[in-house]
Amino acid sequence: MPPVPDGSRARLAWRCRRGMKELDLLLLGWFQAQFEGAAEAERAQFESLLELPDPLLARYLLAGEQPEQPERAAVVRAVMTRSRIMLPAGPSGNLPPVGRL
């Protein structure tokens, strides 16, 4: 894969910042750890994921809702499973409810 130009990389990193800590951690974590080595199609799907409104992203990445589009579902799974950043677990070992990090 060709490297992402610095200006484009900075813009994409900025788009990963959503204002909701949980989304920021997941999106930035995947972007920093995986984007450079991802296939062009996966990069494009990740960029299209960043176009979605925050409530829909939260449903996909935090509430476990699955997108209907197979390509989008694949990138959601990739973000969830390959992000280096892990959200802290609650007392039961499960992820804490949204807003309770």
Sequence and secondary structure as in RCSB ss.txt:
>XXXX:A:sequence
MPPVPDGSRARLAWRCRRGMKELDLLLLGWFQAQFEGAAEAERAQFESLLELPDPLLARYLLAGEQPEQPERAAV
VRAVMTRSRIMLPAGPSGNLPPVGRL
>XXXX:A:secstr
     HHHHHHHHHHH  SSHHHHHHHHHHHHHHTTTS HHHHHHHHHHTTS HHHHHHHHTS    SSHHHHHH
HHHHHHH S      TTSS   TT  
